[in-house]
Amino acid sequence: MSSVEKYLKGWTAFNILQLLGPIALGYCKPGSLAEQIFPGGAAIHMRTHAQSAALMLIVKVALLSFFSSRPLHIVHLLFSLVSALSLSIELFLYKIMPLNTANLFNLGLSAINLVLFTVCWRTLTEPEEPPRKGPRRLFAKHYMEGNMFGVEDIELEKRRRKDKNL
């Protein structure tokens, strides 16, 4: 695993932890939280927001589990793009959600996530090179003697070995 993959896995784990908050609050206390996040909003708005966060959480957990899967990286990038676009549309166009610190923080995390994974796309999709082995030992020198000596040298070497073995 390369250092880029290690850092991106850490970033994904951070995003997973960050997504747990809106999901827990959206399903546990949707009415009171919706009043704080959405002006004039109802619990259904908060549950919808929590549902999109839950889908993003599922994609990120799958990505963390199978980080070398190229199709999963494509799905993750598409989900992140749709999530960031929908959040920015709700913030700036429809103005359903107020421009507070938490919403801008979530939008910033989505943008950073898109930029990081897009910049590192080439590193993530390249196949891993197998580890190089060290230099090989030469264990059968006598098979290569024909390349090192001339014909007369070989005859001398054979005689020398024969005399040595006697």
WOSUL-V81321 format. One record per backbone hydrogen bond with DSSP energy under -1.0 kcal/mol. NH is the residue of the N-H (numbers start at 0). CO is the residue of the C=O. If there is no record, write none. Layout:
nh: <NH/NH>
co: <CO/CO>
//
This chain:
nh: <5/6/7/8/9/10/11/12/13/14/15/16/17/18/19/22/23/24/25/26/27/28/32/33/34/36/37/40/45/46/47/48/49/50/51/52/53/54/55/56/57/58/59/60/61/62/63/64/65/68/72/73/74/75/76/77/78/79/80/81/82/83/84/85/86/87/88/89/90/91/92/93/95/96/97/99/103/104/105/106/107/108/109/110/111/112/113/114/115/116/117/118/119/120/123/124/143/146/148/153/154/155/156/157/158/159/160/161/162/163/164>
co: <1/2/3/4/5/6/7/8/9/10/11/12/13/14/15/18/19/20/21/22/23/24/28/29/30/32/33/37/41/42/43/44/45/46/47/48/49/50/51/52/53/54/55/56/57/58/59/60/61/65/68/69/70/71/72/73/74/75/76/77/78/79/80/81/82/83/84/85/86/87/88/88/89/89/36/97/99/100/101/102/103/104/105/106/107/108/109/110/111/112/113/114/115/117/119/120/140/143/144/149/150/151/152/153/154/155/156/157/158/159/160>
//
